[in-house]
Amino acid sequence: MTSSRTIMIVGNGPVAQGVAAIIDAADLVIRFNDCRSCGAGGDKTDVVAVCNTGRPALAMLGGGGWKTNAAVRQAREIWCVRSAEKFLALRPEIERRHPDLDDLCDDYTDGFRAFAKATDRVFHAVPSSTHESVDAGLKRFDPGEYVVPSSGLIVIVEVLTHWRQPGDRVVLAGFGHAGWEWHPFPAERLFVDELISTGRMMRLDQNYLSAQGA
């Protein structure tokens, strides 16, 4: 018999009050980059999914406090969200269309891999096929011009495609679908709404809390 798990994917957007304990009770909690969701969004962190290219990656691996961040220190796994192979292929077109983003495709995967190895953590690189699946799915929602999907949506699709087991519940918290102008956030919201409406995942909202008797 397969035991079901609750997988919480916690973005860095606003988290509803009073849900910290619910998030911490999940079997697997995935957070992003500097894990700003900690606090109101609980503290448990099993996986830190990082943007491993461009300025965010350089900042995390540089002289800042990312490596000693409490959430990062407790995480068992480090995931690199941006496929080195995919971003190498994207570089010429991104630099042509957006010369101000000339460092967006600079890849720091090896740095995160080395950090994971040195600190005895599992390392996982999200494959380019996941990015391509997200791009294909977004086409249904008229995304307009965008550069790349958000790390959040990449991780959602990666979990649903490769990590979710029969009976698992995948729950989102801290996803406002807003931020960097070159992510297609309106289309991403519609994409996620479709995943929810078809029962593949759910949001940690009042409907979820009511169903859990919270």
MDAnalysis code that builds the backbone (N, CA, C; Angstrom):
import MDAnalysis as mda
import numpy as np

u = mda.Universe.empty(642, n_residues=214, atom_resindex=np.repeat(np.arange(214), 3), trajectory=True)
u.add_TopologyAttr("name", ["N", "CA", "C"] * 214)
u.add_TopologyAttr("resid", np.arange(1, 215))
u.add_TopologyAttr("resname", ["MET", "THR", "SER", "SER", "ARG", "THR", "ILE", "MET", "ILE", "VAL", "GLY", "ASN", "GLY", "PRO", "VAL", "ALA", "GLN", "GLY", "VAL", "ALA", "ALA", "ILE", "ILE", "ASP", "ALA", "ALA", "ASP", "LEU", "VAL", "ILE", "ARG", "PHE", "ASN", "ASP", "CYS", "ARG", "SER", "CYS", "GLY", "ALA", "GLY", "GLY", "ASP", "LYS", "THR", "ASP", "VAL", "VAL", "ALA", "VAL", "CYS", "ASN", "THR", "GLY", "ARG", "PRO", "ALA", "LEU", "ALA", "MET", "LEU", "GLY", "GLY", "GLY", "GLY", "TRP", "LYS", "THR", "ASN", "ALA", "ALA", "VAL", "ARG", "GLN", "ALA", "ARG", "GLU", "ILE", "TRP", "CYS", "VAL", "ARG", "SER", "ALA", "GLU", "LYS", "PHE", "LEU", "ALA", "LEU", "ARG", "PRO", "GLU", "ILE", "GLU", "ARG", "ARG", "HIS", "PRO", "ASP", "LEU", "ASP", "ASP", "LEU", "CYS", "ASP", "ASP", "TYR", "THR", "ASP", "GLY", "PHE", "ARG", "ALA", "PHE", "ALA", "LYS", "ALA", "THR", "ASP", "ARG", "VAL", "PHE", "HIS", "ALA", "VAL", "PRO", "SER", "SER", "THR", "HIS", "GLU", "SER", "VAL", "ASP", "ALA", "GLY", "LEU", "LYS", "ARG", "PHE", "ASP", "PRO", "GLY", "GLU", "TYR", "VAL", "VAL", "PRO", "SER", "SER", "GLY", "LEU", "ILE", "VAL", "ILE", "VAL", "GLU", "VAL", "LEU", "THR", "HIS", "TRP", "ARG", "GLN", "PRO", "GLY", "ASP", "ARG", "VAL", "VAL", "LEU", "ALA", "GLY", "PHE", "GLY", "HIS", "ALA", "GLY", "TRP", "GLU", "TRP", "HIS", "PRO", "PHE", "PRO", "ALA", "GLU", "ARG", "LEU", "PHE", "VAL", "ASP", "GLU", "LEU", "ILE", "SER", "THR", "GLY", "ARG", "MET", "MET", "ARG", "LEU", "ASP", "GLN", "ASN", "TYR", "LEU", "SER", "ALA", "GLN", "GLY", "ALA"])
u.atoms.positions = np.array([
    [0.844, -1.201, 0.000],
    [0.000, 0.000, 0.000],
    [0.880, 1.253, 0.000],
    [0.608, 2.186, -0.876],
    [1.382, 3.410, -0.979],
    [0.837, 4.449, -0.019],
    [1.697, 4.971, 0.848],
    [1.262, 6.013, 1.776],
    [1.310, 7.354, 1.077],
    [0.308, 8.179, 1.314],
    [0.245, 9.473, 0.660],
    [1.083, 10.487, 1.424],
    [1.572, 11.471, 0.689],
    [2.347, 12.556, 1.282],
    [1.687, 13.889, 0.935],
    [1.987, 14.882, 1.749],
    [1.637, 16.257, 1.406],
    [2.918, 16.984, 1.036],
    [2.962, 17.487, -0.188],
    [4.116, 18.238, -0.686],
    [3.720, 19.699, -0.761],
    [4.369, 20.521, 0.027],
    [4.115, 21.959, 0.023],
    [5.171, 22.663, -0.820],
    [4.729, 23.425, -1.811],
    [5.617, 24.275, -2.603],
    [5.334, 25.706, -2.166],
    [6.297, 26.322, -1.503],
    [6.059, 27.609, -0.845],
    [6.862, 28.701, -1.552],
    [6.155, 29.561, -2.263],
    [6.799, 30.667, -2.948],
    [7.158, 31.795, -1.995],
    [7.770, 32.836, -2.536],
    [8.203, 33.970, -1.719],
    [7.188, 35.105, -1.692],
    [5.962, 34.834, -2.142],
    [4.896, 35.820, -2.057],
    [4.206, 35.776, -0.703],
    [3.172, 36.593, -0.522],
    [2.455, 36.635, 0.756],
    [1.855, 35.279, 1.104],
    [1.926, 34.937, 2.385],
    [1.354, 33.698, 2.907],
    [0.268, 34.065, 3.905],
    [-0.851, 33.369, 3.836],
    [-1.967, 33.666, 4.740],
    [-1.556, 33.489, 6.196],
    [-2.144, 34.284, 7.065],
    [-1.864, 34.155, 8.490],
    [-2.385, 32.823, 9.008],
    [-1.664, 32.267, 9.961],
    [-2.129, 31.076, 10.639],
    [-1.861, 29.763, 9.937],
    [-1.022, 29.768, 8.881],
    [-0.785, 28.528, 8.148],
    [0.599, 27.944, 8.400],
    [1.396, 28.589, 9.236],
    [2.771, 28.125, 9.451],
    [2.802, 26.678, 9.920],
    [1.963, 26.333, 10.879],
    [1.969, 24.967, 11.413],
    [1.520, 23.956, 10.367],
    [0.593, 24.354, 9.507],
    [0.125, 23.453, 8.448],
    [1.251, 23.174, 7.462],
    [1.990, 24.208, 7.095],
    [3.128, 24.026, 6.188],
    [4.192, 23.150, 6.841],
    [4.508, 23.429, 8.102],
    [5.546, 22.655, 8.788],
    [5.151, 21.191, 8.987],
    [3.862, 20.896, 8.963],
    [3.408, 19.514, 9.141],
    [3.471, 18.701, 7.851],
    [3.770, 19.353, 6.725],
    [3.835, 18.642, 5.447],
    [5.004, 17.665, 5.433],
    [4.890, 16.655, 4.599],
    [5.954, 15.660, 4.490],
    [7.168, 16.195, 3.745],
    [6.928, 17.090, 2.790],
    [8.009, 17.661, 2.000],
    [7.697, 19.129, 1.760],
    [8.631, 20.009, 2.126],
    [8.451, 21.453, 1.941],
    [9.557, 21.965, 1.026],
    [9.144, 22.590, -0.066],
    [10.064, 23.146, -1.046],
    [9.977, 24.663, -0.990],
    [11.110, 25.323, -0.839],
    [11.170, 26.787, -0.846],
    [12.140, 27.247, -1.927],
    [12.243, 28.577, -2.089],
    [12.981, 29.127, -3.217],
    [14.050, 30.117, -2.775],
    [15.208, 30.007, -3.398],
    [16.306, 30.974, -3.268],
    [16.637, 31.287, -1.812],
    [16.347, 32.514, -1.335],
    [16.707, 32.877, 0.034],
    [15.606, 32.558, 1.043],
    [14.591, 31.832, 0.600],
    [13.545, 31.298, 1.502],
    [12.877, 32.398, 2.328],
    [12.487, 33.475, 1.653],
    [11.815, 34.578, 2.345],
    [10.450, 34.170, 2.893],
    [9.970, 33.011, 2.484],
    [8.674, 32.535, 2.973],
    [8.736, 32.063, 4.412],
    [9.920, 31.863, 4.958],
    [10.033, 31.392, 6.338],
    [9.498, 32.445, 7.295],
    [8.970, 31.981, 8.399],
    [8.321, 32.861, 9.360],
    [6.835, 32.644, 9.287],
    [6.135, 33.548, 8.616],
    [4.687, 33.386, 8.435],
    [4.375, 32.101, 7.687],
    [5.313, 31.656, 6.840],
    [5.126, 30.432, 6.066],
    [5.776, 29.218, 6.700],
    [5.965, 29.243, 8.021],
    [6.592, 28.120, 8.699],
    [8.101, 28.163, 8.562],
    [8.758, 27.125, 9.027],
    [10.221, 27.075, 9.004],
    [10.781, 25.813, 8.363],
    [10.018, 24.734, 8.352],
    [10.525, 23.492, 7.804],
    [10.919, 23.681, 6.344],
    [12.090, 23.187, 5.999],
    [12.584, 23.298, 4.622],
    [13.323, 22.016, 4.274],
    [12.796, 21.284, 3.327],
    [13.440, 20.054, 2.874],
    [14.226, 20.263, 1.595],
    [13.712, 21.112, 0.722],
    [14.344, 21.378, -0.574],
    [14.427, 22.886, -0.770],
    [15.584, 23.365, -1.190],
    [15.714, 24.756, -1.645],
    [15.946, 24.720, -3.150],
    [15.002, 25.285, -3.887],
    [15.102, 25.370, -5.340],
    [15.689, 26.726, -5.697],
    [16.803, 26.730, -6.389],
    [17.521, 27.973, -6.646],
    [17.498, 28.335, -8.123],
    [17.464, 29.639, -8.353],
    [17.681, 30.178, -9.692],
    [19.196, 30.188, -9.904],
    [19.694, 29.261, -10.672],
    [21.128, 28.990, -10.758],
    [21.826, 29.685, -11.915],
    [21.184, 30.699, -12.496],
    [21.837, 31.492, -13.530],
    [21.721, 32.964, -13.183],
    [22.595, 33.764, -13.785],
    [22.497, 35.212, -13.675],
    [22.787, 35.768, -12.291],
    [22.296, 36.974, -12.059],
    [22.611, 37.710, -10.835],
    [22.128, 37.031, -9.563],
    [20.915, 36.453, -9.546],
    [20.495, 35.783, -8.301],
    [21.454, 34.676, -7.880],
    [21.912, 33.880, -8.829],
    [22.836, 32.796, -8.501],
    [24.162, 33.344, -7.995],
    [24.665, 34.362, -8.662],
    [25.936, 34.960, -8.257],
    [25.844, 35.506, -6.842],
    [24.709, 36.133, -6.519],
    [24.523, 36.691, -5.177],
    [24.473, 35.584, -4.124],
    [23.772, 34.485, -4.426],
    [23.671, 33.409, -3.440],
    [25.014, 32.744, -3.180],
    [25.795, 32.539, -4.218],
    [27.067, 31.848, -4.058],
    [28.195, 32.783, -3.625],
    [27.945, 34.087, -3.684],
    [28.973, 35.065, -3.354],
    [29.136, 35.259, -1.855],
    [29.436, 36.468, -1.470],
    [29.779, 36.737, -0.078],
    [28.614, 37.004, 0.847],
    [27.383, 36.791, 0.379],
    [26.224, 37.037, 1.232],
    [25.988, 35.915, 2.216],
    [24.813, 35.912, 2.824],
    [24.524, 34.943, 3.868],
    [23.713, 33.751, 3.427],
    [23.588, 33.506, 2.112],
    [22.717, 32.417, 1.667],
    [23.158, 31.066, 2.221],
    [24.446, 30.784, 2.190],
    [24.922, 29.476, 2.607],
    [24.689, 29.208, 4.091],
    [24.590, 30.265, 4.876],
    [24.360, 30.093, 6.309],
    [22.923, 30.414, 6.716],
    [22.069, 30.687, 5.726],
    [20.651, 30.900, 5.983],
    [20.094, 29.669, 6.707],
    [19.288, 29.906, 7.746],
    [18.785, 28.799, 8.564],
    [18.000, 27.785, 7.741],
    [17.196, 28.271, 6.800],
    [16.417, 27.355, 5.967],
    [17.325, 26.537, 5.060],
    [18.323, 27.179, 4.475],
    [19.251, 26.469, 3.604],
    [20.029, 25.424, 4.402],
    [20.399, 25.766, 5.614],
    [21.197, 24.837, 6.431],
    [20.421, 23.578, 6.781],
    [19.102, 23.692, 6.925],
    [18.344, 22.490, 7.281],
    [17.890, 21.683, 6.077],
    [17.957, 22.257, 4.889],
    [17.479, 21.569, 3.686],
    [18.312, 20.324, 3.403],
    [17.624, 19.283, 2.938],
    [18.295, 18.037, 2.580],
    [18.679, 17.997, 1.105],
    [18.046, 18.873, 0.309],
    [18.288, 18.842, -1.126],
    [18.404, 20.264, -1.677],
    [19.246, 20.415, -2.681],
    [19.369, 21.656, -3.452],
    [18.990, 21.331, -4.890],
    [18.007, 22.065, -5.409],
    [17.595, 21.887, -6.802],
    [18.005, 23.108, -7.612],
    [18.611, 22.883, -8.753],
    [18.874, 23.962, -9.707],
    [17.737, 23.977, -10.722],
    [17.024, 25.099, -10.776],
    [15.782, 25.175, -11.548],
    [16.047, 25.410, -13.036],
    [17.108, 26.123, -13.364],
    [17.356, 26.501, -14.748],
    [18.358, 25.550, -15.389],
    [17.905, 24.843, -16.412],
    [18.743, 23.879, -17.102],
    [19.904, 24.588, -17.808],
    [21.125, 24.172, -17.487],
    [22.295, 24.765, -18.138],
    [22.222, 24.580, -19.646],
    [21.790, 23.399, -20.071],
    [21.667, 23.100, -21.498],
    [20.649, 24.024, -22.161],
    [19.502, 24.206, -21.516],
    [18.446, 25.041, -22.079],
    [18.884, 26.492, -22.165],
    [19.524, 26.999, -21.127],
    [19.914, 28.406, -21.124],
    [21.079, 28.680, -22.063],
    [21.912, 27.691, -22.302],
    [22.949, 27.854, -23.317],
    [22.307, 28.038, -24.683],
    [21.248, 27.263, -24.955],
    [20.549, 27.386, -26.231],
    [19.783, 28.699, -26.335],
    [19.272, 29.201, -25.199],
    [18.493, 30.435, -25.201],
    [19.354, 31.692, -25.303],
    [20.621, 31.593, -24.938],
    [21.460, 32.785, -24.802],
    [21.469, 33.684, -26.046],
    [21.717, 33.165, -27.257],
    [21.800, 34.076, -28.409],
    [20.519, 34.891, -28.622],
    [19.358, 34.252, -28.500],
    [18.107, 34.960, -28.725],
    [17.822, 35.950, -27.607],
    [18.100, 35.584, -26.368],
    [17.874, 36.517, -25.260],
    [18.780, 37.732, -25.396],
    [20.033, 37.513, -25.733],
    [20.959, 38.639, -25.865],
    [20.594, 39.522, -27.052],
    [20.014, 38.929, -28.097],
    [19.594, 39.736, -29.242],
    [18.390, 40.596, -28.884],
    [17.403, 39.998, -28.217],
    [16.162, 40.704, -27.900],
    [16.286, 41.598, -26.672],
    [17.169, 41.199, -25.745],
    [17.278, 41.916, -24.478],
    [18.755, 42.080, -24.111],
    [19.452, 42.981, -24.770],
    [20.886, 43.120, -24.495],
    [21.194, 43.496, -23.053],
    [20.229, 44.061, -22.347],
    [20.441, 44.392, -20.937],
    [20.464, 43.147, -20.051],
    [20.052, 42.015, -20.609],
    [20.040, 40.759, -19.851],
    [21.193, 39.864, -20.287],
    [22.324, 40.473, -20.618],
    [23.429, 39.696, -21.174],
    [24.024, 38.701, -20.191],
    [23.741, 38.847, -18.880],
    [24.270, 37.899, -17.903],
    [23.216, 36.904, -17.423],
    [22.001, 36.969, -17.977],
    [20.917, 36.112, -17.505],
    [21.245, 34.640, -17.660],
    [21.985, 34.291, -18.708],
    [22.262, 32.888, -18.993],
    [23.595, 32.413, -18.425],
    [24.297, 33.273, -17.698],
    [25.529, 32.835, -17.041],
    [25.178, 31.726, -16.057],
    [25.814, 30.591, -16.198],
    [25.405, 29.398, -15.454],
    [26.320, 29.138, -14.254],
    [25.701, 28.921, -13.089],
    [26.438, 28.658, -11.855],
    [26.051, 27.307, -11.251],
    [25.567, 26.412, -12.097],
    [25.168, 25.097, -11.612],
    [26.296, 24.396, -10.874],
    [27.505, 24.481, -11.406],
    [28.634, 23.786, -10.783],
    [28.875, 24.284, -9.361],
    [28.645, 25.567, -9.126],
    [28.830, 26.109, -7.785],
    [27.831, 25.529, -6.793],
    [26.578, 25.397, -7.204],
    [25.568, 24.809, -6.323],
    [25.810, 23.304, -6.142],
    [26.250, 22.654, -7.202],
    [26.573, 21.230, -7.091],
    [27.708, 21.018, -6.086],
    [28.730, 21.855, -6.165],
    [29.861, 21.748, -5.243],
    [29.422, 22.026, -3.804],
    [28.547, 23.017, -3.627],
    [28.035, 23.324, -2.286],
    [27.258, 22.142, -1.723],
    [26.403, 21.545, -2.538],
    [25.628, 20.391, -2.087],
    [26.551, 19.233, -1.703],
    [27.550, 18.986, -2.507],
    [28.474, 17.893, -2.213],
    [29.251, 18.164, -0.931],
    [29.727, 19.393, -0.771],
    [30.541, 19.730, 0.402],
    [29.741, 19.669, 1.695],
    [28.423, 19.876, 1.597],
    [27.576, 19.892, 2.798],
    [26.695, 18.655, 2.895],
    [27.005, 17.645, 2.092],
    [26.328, 16.341, 2.142],
    [24.834, 16.455, 1.900],
    [24.468, 17.213, 0.866],
    [23.075, 17.336, 0.456],
    [22.860, 16.662, -0.903],
    [21.636, 16.236, -1.131],
    [21.266, 15.725, -2.446],
    [21.214, 16.893, -3.421],
    [21.735, 16.690, -4.608],
    [21.696, 17.722, -5.652],
    [20.837, 17.233, -6.801],
    [19.997, 18.120, -7.323],
    [19.145, 17.778, -8.464],
    [19.106, 18.947, -9.431],
    [19.353, 18.681, -10.693],
    [19.230, 19.686, -11.746],
    [17.960, 19.394, -12.541],
    [17.045, 20.347, -12.556],
    [15.802, 20.174, -13.306],
    [16.147, 20.081, -14.796],
    [15.649, 19.075, -15.491],
    [16.043, 18.890, -16.893],
    [15.402, 19.907, -17.826],
    [16.008, 20.077, -18.978],
    [15.492, 21.019, -19.964],
    [14.094, 20.619, -20.429],
    [13.768, 19.329, -20.375],
    [12.447, 18.878, -20.806],
    [11.331, 19.493, -19.964],
    [11.612, 19.763, -18.702],
    [10.599, 20.399, -17.851],
    [10.351, 21.823, -18.305],
    [11.415, 22.566, -18.574],
    [11.281, 23.940, -19.088],
    [10.484, 23.926, -20.392],
    [10.803, 23.004, -21.268],
    [10.114, 22.945, -22.563],
    [8.640, 22.566, -22.403],
    [8.348, 21.708, -21.438],
    [6.954, 21.356, -21.156],
    [6.173, 22.561, -20.649],
    [6.812, 23.376, -19.807],
    [6.162, 24.586, -19.309],
    [5.901, 25.563, -20.455],
    [6.901, 25.779, -21.310],
    [6.707, 26.668, -22.460],
    [5.532, 26.208, -23.321],
    [5.466, 24.902, -23.564],
    [4.381, 24.366, -24.392],
    [3.032, 24.574, -23.721],
    [2.959, 24.354, -22.425],
    [1.707, 24.538, -21.700],
    [1.243, 25.981, -21.651],
    [2.195, 26.894, -21.545],
    [1.842, 28.316, -21.475],
    [1.206, 28.831, -22.762],
    [1.499, 28.210, -23.877],
    [0.964, 28.679, -25.156],
    [-0.561, 28.706, -25.155],
    [-1.180, 27.849, -24.360],
    [-2.647, 27.803, -24.318],
    [-3.251, 29.038, -23.673],
    [-2.419, 29.821, -22.993],
    [-2.945, 30.938, -22.203],
    [-2.448, 32.295, -22.694],
    [-2.048, 32.358, -23.955],
    [-1.660, 33.616, -24.596],
    [-0.675, 34.399, -23.728],
    [0.540, 33.882, -23.525],
    [1.479, 34.532, -22.599],
    [2.098, 35.823, -23.121],
    [1.973, 36.087, -24.425],
    [2.649, 37.256, -24.975],
    [4.156, 37.040, -24.988],
    [4.886, 38.134, -25.136],
    [6.346, 38.024, -25.154],
    [6.863, 37.867, -23.725],
    [7.686, 36.854, -23.518],
    [8.337, 36.690, -22.224],
    [9.713, 36.090, -22.459],
    [10.543, 36.154, -21.428],
    [11.906, 35.642, -21.568],
    [11.975, 34.183, -21.134],
    [11.597, 33.921, -19.894],
    [11.579, 32.556, -19.371],
    [10.445, 32.443, -18.362],
    [9.938, 31.232, -18.142],
    [8.956, 31.043, -17.073],
    [9.603, 31.272, -15.708],
    [8.790, 31.501, -14.705],
    [9.305, 31.685, -13.355],
    [9.814, 30.364, -12.785],
    [10.719, 30.478, -11.816],
    [11.218, 29.285, -11.135],
    [10.076, 28.529, -10.471],
    [9.107, 29.270, -9.937],
    [7.981, 28.624, -9.274],
    [7.230, 27.685, -10.185],
    [6.920, 28.136, -11.399],
    [6.166, 27.285, -12.316],
    [7.006, 26.101, -12.786],
    [8.298, 26.313, -12.983],
    [9.169, 25.209, -13.361],
    [9.142, 24.127, -12.289],
    [9.228, 24.534, -11.026],
    [9.232, 23.550, -9.937],
    [7.881, 22.851, -9.823],
    [6.797, 23.589, -9.997],
    [5.469, 22.965, -9.953],
    [5.393, 21.826, -10.968],
    [5.775, 22.101, -12.200],
    [5.681, 21.087, -13.250],
    [6.673, 19.958, -12.995],
    [7.855, 20.284, -12.497],
    [8.831, 19.240, -12.165],
    [8.279, 18.287, -11.101],
    [7.655, 18.837, -10.064],
    [7.094, 18.001, -9.000],
    [5.966, 17.126, -9.537],
    [5.060, 17.731, -10.298],
    [3.926, 16.972, -10.812],
    [4.354, 15.892, -11.803],
    [5.415, 16.156, -12.548],
    [5.853, 15.224, -13.586],
    [6.747, 14.117, -13.045],
    [7.654, 14.474, -12.124],
    [8.703, 13.525, -11.751],
    [8.730, 13.128, -10.274],
    [8.033, 13.842, -9.411],
    [8.182, 13.603, -7.975],
    [6.887, 13.185, -7.294],
    [5.771, 13.624, -7.798],
    [4.488, 13.272, -7.196],
    [4.220, 11.786, -7.367],
    [3.846, 11.126, -6.268],
    [3.509, 9.715, -6.283],
    [2.001, 9.556, -6.142],
    [1.448, 8.414, -6.537],
    [0.005, 8.217, -6.398],
    [-0.459, 8.484, -4.963],
    [-1.490, 9.288, -4.841],
    [-2.021, 9.618, -3.530],
    [-1.446, 10.870, -2.907],
    [-0.331, 11.377, -3.434],
    [0.263, 12.598, -2.888],
    [-0.630, 13.801, -3.142],
    [-0.607, 14.728, -2.195],
    [-1.254, 16.028, -2.373],
    [-0.175, 17.079, -2.570],
    [-0.277, 17.834, -3.647],
    [0.657, 18.926, -3.909],
    [-0.085, 20.226, -3.628],
    [0.463, 21.023, -2.715],
    [-0.225, 22.214, -2.221],
    [0.680, 23.430, -2.404],
    [0.098, 24.514, -2.923],
    [0.833, 25.763, -3.134],
    [0.517, 26.778, -2.057],
    [1.546, 27.472, -1.611],
    [1.377, 28.626, -0.732],
    [2.373, 29.695, -1.165],
    [2.055, 30.958, -0.910],
    [2.991, 32.029, -1.219],
    [3.200, 32.278, -2.696],
    [2.199, 31.990, -3.513],
    [2.299, 32.238, -4.949],
    [1.341, 33.369, -5.313],
    [1.890, 34.551, -5.536],
    [1.076, 35.689, -5.954],
    [1.070, 35.900, -7.454],
    [1.919, 35.140, -8.173],
    [2.027, 35.257, -9.640],
    [2.277, 36.704, -10.042],
    [3.262, 37.297, -9.413],
    [3.656, 38.678, -9.715],
    [5.153, 38.799, -9.450],
    [5.780, 39.745, -10.158],
    [7.214, 39.939, -9.949],
    [7.891, 40.443, -11.209],
    [8.994, 39.801, -11.587],
    [9.826, 40.261, -12.698],
    [8.995, 40.401, -13.971],
    [9.191, 41.502, -14.659],
    [8.345, 41.837, -15.809],
    [8.464, 40.853, -16.965],
    [9.558, 40.092, -17.045],
    [9.742, 39.200, -18.179],
    [9.376, 37.752, -17.884],
    [8.706, 37.520, -16.744],
    [8.015, 36.251, -16.528],
    [6.553, 36.445, -16.951],
    [5.918, 35.457, -17.557],
    [4.538, 35.623, -18.042],
    [3.514, 35.327, -16.937],
    [3.489, 36.162, -15.900],
    [2.713, 35.826, -14.712],
    [1.208, 35.683, -14.941],
    [0.554, 36.527, -15.744],
    [-0.893, 36.288, -15.954],
    [-1.177, 34.910, -16.550],
    [-0.373, 34.512, -17.538],
    [-0.547, 33.191, -18.135],
    [-0.194, 32.096, -17.135],
    [0.806, 32.335, -16.300],
    [1.181, 31.337, -15.297],
    [0.045, 31.115, -14.299],
    [-0.629, 32.193, -13.924],
    [-1.763, 32.038, -13.009],
    [-2.850, 31.154, -13.637],
    [-3.131, 31.380, -14.907],
    [-4.133, 30.565, -15.592],
    [-3.681, 29.113, -15.698],
    [-2.412, 28.913, -15.957],
    [-1.835, 27.573, -16.030],
    [-2.061, 26.842, -14.696],
    [-1.711, 27.510, -13.599],
    [-1.863, 26.902, -12.274],
    [-3.333, 26.681, -11.947],
    [-4.170, 27.646, -12.288],
    [-5.609, 27.483, -12.035],
    [-6.152, 26.244, -12.741],
    [-5.654, 25.981, -13.941],
    [-6.103, 24.782, -14.665],
    [-5.631, 23.514, -13.949],
    [-4.412, 23.516, -13.471],
    [-3.908, 22.362, -12.730],
    [-4.751, 22.103, -11.488],
    [-5.191, 23.174, -10.847],
    [-6.020, 23.033, -9.654],
    [-7.411, 22.535, -10.028],
    [-7.988, 23.105, -11.072],
    [-9.353, 22.729, -11.461],
    [-9.441, 21.280, -11.925],
    [-8.326, 20.730, -12.408],
    [-8.315, 19.341, -12.851],
    [-7.846, 18.389, -11.757],
    [-7.661, 18.918, -10.555],
    [-7.371, 18.079, -9.401],
    [-5.939, 17.642, -9.234],
    [-5.014, 18.241, -9.976],
    [-3.624, 17.819, -9.871],
    [-2.913, 18.464, -8.691],
    [-3.454, 19.565, -8.200],
    [-2.862, 20.236, -7.050],
    [-3.905, 21.145, -6.434],
    [-3.528, 21.841, -5.352],
    [-4.460, 22.753, -4.687],
    [-3.672, 23.900, -4.076],
    [-4.406, 24.955, -3.743],
    [-3.796, 26.095, -3.064],
    [-4.080, 26.011, -1.571],
    [-3.146, 26.505, -0.773],
    [-3.355, 26.606, 0.664],
    [-4.141, 27.893, 0.924],
    [-5.456, 27.821, 0.664],
    [-6.327, 28.970, 0.837],
    [-7.458, 28.600, 1.787],
    [-8.471, 29.439, 1.876],
    [-9.538, 29.193, 2.817],
    [-10.293, 27.905, 2.483],
    [-10.449, 27.604, 1.216],
    [-11.114, 26.359, 0.834],
    [-10.353, 25.143, 1.345],
    [-9.032, 25.196, 1.226],
    [-8.198, 24.100, 1.718],
    [-8.314, 23.988, 3.231],
    [-8.233, 25.127, 3.921],
    [-8.311, 25.118, 5.377],
    [-9.648, 24.594, 5.860],
    [-10.723, 24.985, 5.178],
    [-12.041, 24.514, 5.561],
    [-12.177, 23.000, 5.371],
    [-11.577, 22.508, 4.281],
    [-11.648, 21.069, 4.012],
    [-10.865, 20.269, 5.043],
    [-9.801, 20.904, 5.614],
    [-8.987, 20.234, 6.625],
    [-9.541, 20.435, 8.033],
    [-10.621, 21.236, 8.138],
    [-11.189, 21.508, 9.454],
    [-10.391, 22.495, 10.271],
    [-9.542, 23.290, 9.590],
    [-8.714, 24.261, 10.309],
    [-9.483, 25.551, 10.571],
])
